[in-house]
C-alpha cells in the first residue's frame, strides 16, 4: 500500500507540470526511465517558449523524455497531439491523402526514378500487370507462378506494415506461412486492393544488423516557402526474423542518421529502450558504415515530394539498394513524430520551428483543421462508443424507471384498493349510524306521542321550577 501511495504521489508531480500520465507514450517511456529526471525550471522555460510562440501551454512529456535520453534541453520539440491535430492538418490536405497513399498507383502519381517492382496489382477487385494493363485472374496466376523466388504480398491502402507477408514461389507452388496455398486462398485473405512485389536487394551494410528484414530509411520532407526541405532521417531495422522493418513496432530498434549520412552508435525503440547492439542478432550498431552518397538520397525524396502537391509533410520509406542507391518503397503523411525526434535527437522543424508555429497559429484562427482520415475515424469511433455508452446508460435508466413506475403503479393500485375498502367501510358505518339515528328519532317521536309522556307533562313543568 505504501508503494502504491508513493507511485501515485510520484505521478502527481508530473500532472502538476501538465504532463498527461495516461498516454501510451508516457507509460512506455516512464517504464524505460525517460522520466527519471525532471527539471522544473526547464518545464517553466518550455511553457514560456510555447506561450510566446504559440499562445498556449503544452504537455511537455516529449521534452522531458528527450532530455533524459540525450541530456539536451530543447524547447522546440513538438508534442504528438499538437503535431497530429493542429500542425499537420494545416500543411496536409488529408482529404487527398488516400489518393496519394494508394501504393498501387505510386508509379503513376509519384513516378520515382527507382522503386520496388510490382508484378501484380489488385485494384477494387480488378487485376493489372506491371505496366498497368488489365488482366484476368488466370493471367495473374500465370505471372505469379512464372517467378521462382521470394515475393512480398501486402495491402495497397494501409500503413505501418499491416498485412505485409512473404510469399514464396517454388516448383510451380505458392508457399504462404510455410504452407502450400492456392491463389484463391490469397484472394480470400486479402480480398481486394493488394499487390505482389519483388523483394528489393538491399545494400549489405544496412542489411547486416538484421538480414531477414527489408531495412529502410525513414526520411521526412517538408514543403515550406516554395522549397522542399529534408528534415530528418533514421533507419528502421526489423527484429525476431520478421521480414518487415517494423515487425515488432514497440521493440524494433531505430537508429538516427546524421545530415551527412552517418549512423548513431545507439538506437532507440518506440517503447524507449536504447540499444548499442541489435536485440535479435547482437550486431553492434557502431559497426555500421555511413550511407554512401547520402546527399543523393536526400535529393531523391525531395524530387519525389515535388509530385505531391496537396500534402506538404511526408514520411518516406527508402531502401538502400545493393548498389548504394535509393529505392522508393512507400510514403505516408503522418507518423509518430514525437518518436521521430527521439530517434534522431533533434526537433522536427529545427530552425524553422518558430516560423512554422506562427504560421499554424494564424491558420487555425482562419479555418478548422481537417484531421487525417484514420484520426477522424478514431474520433468518430470514440464518439460512437461514447454515444453507445450514453445509450446503454439511458436504456438502463429507462428500465429502472419502468421498474420504479411499475412498483409505484402497484403501490397506487394497492392504495386505491385500501381507499376503496376504507370508503366501503365508511359507507357501511354511515349507513349503520343513519339507521341507528333513524331508530332513535323514531323512538323519540314515539315517546313524545305516547300517553304517558302527555300525562307527565304537568309534573315536568313543576320539576323545572325547582331547578
N, C-alpha and C positions, 0 to 999 in steps of 0.2 A: 504493500500500500504506500509505503514511504517512497519507494522507487517511482511508482506511478505518479505520485504527487510532485516529485522532483521533475519528472519528464514533462508534466503539464505546465509547471512553472517555467521550465526551460523553453517550451514552445510559446508561452505567453510573451516572453521577451521579444520574439520575432513578430508576433502580432502587433505589439506596441510600435514596431517600426514599419507597419503597413505591409508586412510580408504575409501572404496567404499560405498558411501551413497545410492547407488541404489539397493543393495542386499535386499532380503526379510528379512534376519536375522537383518540387520541394522535397517530397517524400523520398524520391530516388537519391537526390543529391545530398540530402541530410544524412541518409544511411551511409553514403560514401565519404562523409566527412567534409563536404564542401560548405558546411555552415558552422564549422567548429569555431572559427574566429569571426567576431562581428565587431566592427569599428563604428561606434555610434556617431562620431564626428564625420566619418565618411558618409554614413547614411544621410546626415543633415546636408552634407555637400551635394549628394545626389539629388535630393528633393529641391534644393536651391537651384541647381542646374536646370532641372525639368520645369520648375515653376517659371524660371527665367525664359526658357526657350520653347516651352510647350504649354505653359499656363495650367499645369496640373501636376499633382503629386502622383507617383507611380509605386508599384510593387518592386522594391529593389533587389529581389531574390537573385537575378542574374548577376548583378554587380557583386553581391557577397560571394556567390559561388565562384565567379571569375577571380575575385581577389584571393580566395582560398586556394584555387588551382594554380594561379600564376604569380601571386604576390604583387600584382599590379592593381591599382585603383583607377578605374576608368569610368567616368560619369556618363560617357556617350553610348554605352551599351543599350540595346533596345530590348525591352521585355517582349516575350512571345505574344501576349494578349494585345499589346499596343500595335505590334507589327501585323498581326493577323486581322484584327478588327478595324484598324484605323489607317495604318500606313499603306499596306499592300492594296486595299481596295481603292485608294486614291490613285495609285500608279498602274494598277491592272484592271482591265475591263473583264471581270470574271464571267460575264455572260458569253464571252468569246473563248474562254479557256478550254471548254470541252472540245471545240473545233480544233484549236491549235494543239491540244493534248492528245488527239487521236493518233496512236502510234502507226496505224495502217496508212496514214497519208503524210507522214513526216517527209518522205522523199518528194512529194508533190509540193507541199506547203513550205517546208524549210529548205529542202533540196541541199543537204550538206554535201561537201565535196567527197567525203568518205563516211560510210555508215555500214552498219551490220547488214548483211544480205538477207532479205526476206524472201523465202521460197513460195509460201502460200499465205494468202490473206483471206480471212472471212469477215465480210462487212455486211451486217444486217442479214446474215444467212446466205449471202452470195459469195462465191469463191472467185479470187483473182490471182493471177500468177505474178512473178517478179516484175513484169513490165506492165502490170495493171490490166492485162487482158482478162476478160470474163471467161471463166472456165466452169465446168460442172464438177461434181464431187468425184467422179471416176477419174477425171484428169488430175484432180488434186491428189488422189491416192497414187496415181502413176508418178507424179512429180516427187511425192514423198518417198516412195519405195525405190526411186532411182538413186537415192542417196545411200551411202554406206558409211555413216558417221553418227556422231552425237549431234543432236539439234536442240533448240530451245523452243518450247511452246509457251505462250503467255497471252493473257487478255490484252486487248488493244486500248482499253479505256479505263485502266486502273493504274494506281501508283504504288510506290513502296514495296515492290517485289511481290505483290499479291498474285497468286496463281502461276508464278513462273516455275516451270518444271523442265527436267531434261527428258528428251525423247531420243532413243537410240534406234537406228535402222541397221539391221544386220541380217544377212541371208534372207532378204525379202520379208522380214518380220519387223513389227513395230514393238519396241520394248518401252514400257512406261512403269516406273517404280519397280524395275527388275522383273516385270511380268510381261508376257506377250499379250498384246491387246489388239483390237480391230480399230480401224479408222472411225467406225461408228461409235465406239467407246469414247474416243476423244471428242467427237461431236456432241455426244450426250453430256460429257463432263463440262465442256467449255461453251456449249450451246451456240453462241454466235459472237461476232466481234472479237476474234482472236487471230493470232499469227504464228507461223512456224519459221524460225530463223536459223541460219548457220551460226555456230559458235565462233566468235572472232578470236583469232590467235593473238594473245597479249604478250607484251614485252617481258622477258624473263625476270627483269628487275622488279616489276610490280607484281608479277605472279609469285615470286619467291616466298613472301610471308604466308600465303595460303593458296597453293597451286590449284586446289579443287574448285575454286570460285572464280567468276569473272570479276576481278577487282577493278574499281573505277575511280576516276577523279570527279568529285562533285565540285563544279565550277559555277560561280554566281556572277551574273552580269546585270547591269542596271543602266537604263537609258535616262540621262539627266542633261538638260540643256543642250539637246540636239547631239549628244555624244554618248556612245555606249561605253561604260566603264567595266573593267574586270574588278570585282570587289574582293573575292577571296576564293581559295581552293583548299580542299582537303581530300585525302584518299580514303576510300571505303574498302575494307577487307572483309571477306566472308569468314566464317568460322564453322567448326564442327563438320567439316567435309561437305557443307552445303554449297551448291553451285552459285547461289545468289550472294551478292556483296553485302546484303543486309538480311541474311537468313535468320539471324537472331538479332533483331533490331536493338535490343537493350544492351547486349554484351559484346557485339562485334566491334572491334577496335577501329577508330578513325584517327588518321594521322594528318596533322596540319602540314600545309605546303607553303613555303615562303614565296615571295613575289619573284624570286629568281629560280624557283623550281626545286629547292632543297626540302627534304622531309624533316619534320621534327623528330627528335630522338625518343620522345614519349608520346604515346597515343592516349586517347580517352574514349570511353564508350558512352552511350546515351544515358546509362544509369550512373555515370560519374566516376566509374572505375578508371584508374590510369594504368598504362602498360608500357613496359620497356621491351617486352617480348610478346609475341603473338600467343594468346591463351590456348590455342589448339595445337600449333606446330612448334612453339618455342623459338620461332625466328626472332632474332634481335633487330629491332627497328632501326637501330643506329647503323646497321649494315646496308640500308637502302641507299642506292646511288641517286644523285639528283636526276630529275626528269630531263631528258635531252631536249634541247630546243624548246624550252617552256614558253618562250615568247610566241612561238608558232601555235601552241595550244591556246593561249590567251586570245590571239588574233582569230583563231578558228571559231571560238564560241562567240566572239564579238561579231564576226561576219554572219554566223548563223542567226544571231539575235536580230540582225538587220531585216530579216524576212518576217519577223513577228512584229506587227505594227500596233496591236491593241494592248499588248502586255509589256510593261517596261521593266519588270523584275523577273528574272528567270534563273532557274537552277538546272544546270546541265550535267548529265552523266556521260562522261567521256572515257573511252578505253584507250590505253596506251598500246598502240599496235606493235606487233613483233618487230617492225622496222623503226619504232620510236616515234611514229607519227600519230596524230589524234584520229580516233574513230568515233563518230557520233553514235550514241546508244539511245538516249531519250532525253526529254526535257519536262520539267514541271514548273509550276508558277507559284510556289509557296515553299513549304518545308519547315523543319524545326529550327527556325532561325536563331532562337536563343542558344541552341546547341551548336549551331554553326560557329558562333562567337567563342564558345569554349574550345571547340576543336581547333580553331585557327588562332586562338589567343589574341583576338582583335575585335573591335567594334565593327559591326557590319557595314556601316556607311563611312567609317573613318572620319577624314577631314570634311566630308560633305554633310555630316550629321546635323549641324545647326541650320544649314540652309534647307535641308530636307524637312526637318521638324517645323520650321517656319512655314514652308510651303504647304505641308499637310494640315497644319493648324488652320491656315486660311481657307484651304479647300473644304475642310469639314464644316466650316461656318456656312459655306455656299451650297453644299449638297450632302445628301445622305449616302454613306458608303454602302456599296453592294459587295457582300462577302463572297468568298469562294463558294461554289455550289455545294461542296460537301459540308462546309461550315453552316451554310444556310439550312441544309438538310438536317444537320445535327441540332441546330436551334429549333427547327420545326419539329423534330422528333422529341426534343426536350419539352417544347410547348405542348405537344400532343400527349406526352406522358403526364405533364402537369394537369392538362385538361382531363385525362383519364382518371388521374388520382382524385381531382375535384369531383368528377362524375361519380366515381366509386364512393367518395365521402357523402355526396348528395344522395346517392341511392341508399347508402346505409342510413343516412338521416331520415330519408323518406320511409324506409322500413321501420325504423324506430318510432317515427311519428305515427305511422299507421298502427303499430302495435299499441302505442300510447293512446291513440284515438279509439282503437278497439277496446282498450281497457276502460277508457273514460266513457265510451258508449255503454259498456256493460255496467259501469257504476251508475250511469244515468238511468239505464233501464231498471237496475236494482232499486234506485232511489224512487223512480216512478212507481214501481211495484209497491214499495214501502208506503209512499204517499197515497197511492190508491187504497191500500189496506187501511191506512190511518183515516182516510176520508170515509171509507165504508164503515169503519168502527165509529167514527164521529156521527155519521148519519144514523147508524143503529142506536147510538146513545141519545141522539137528538130526538129520534122517533120515540124511544123509550120514555125519555123525560117529558116529551109532549103528551104522551098518553097518560103518564102519571099526573101531570098538571091538569089535564082534562078531567081525569078521575077526581082529583082533589076539588077542582072547580065545581064539578057535578055534585060532589059530596057536600060542599059548602052551600051550594044552591038548594040542595035537598034539606039541609039543616035549617036554612033561613025560611024555607017554605013549610017547615014542619009545624004541627000544632003546639008542640012543647016549646018551640022557640018563640011562638007568638004569646003563649000563656006566661012565659017568664019575662016578658018584656018589661012590666012594671018593676019587677024585682031588680032587673039590671039597671034601671034608672036610679032606684034607691041606692043601690051599691055604688053608683058613680058619685053620689053626694058625699059619701064617706071617704072618698079617695082624696 
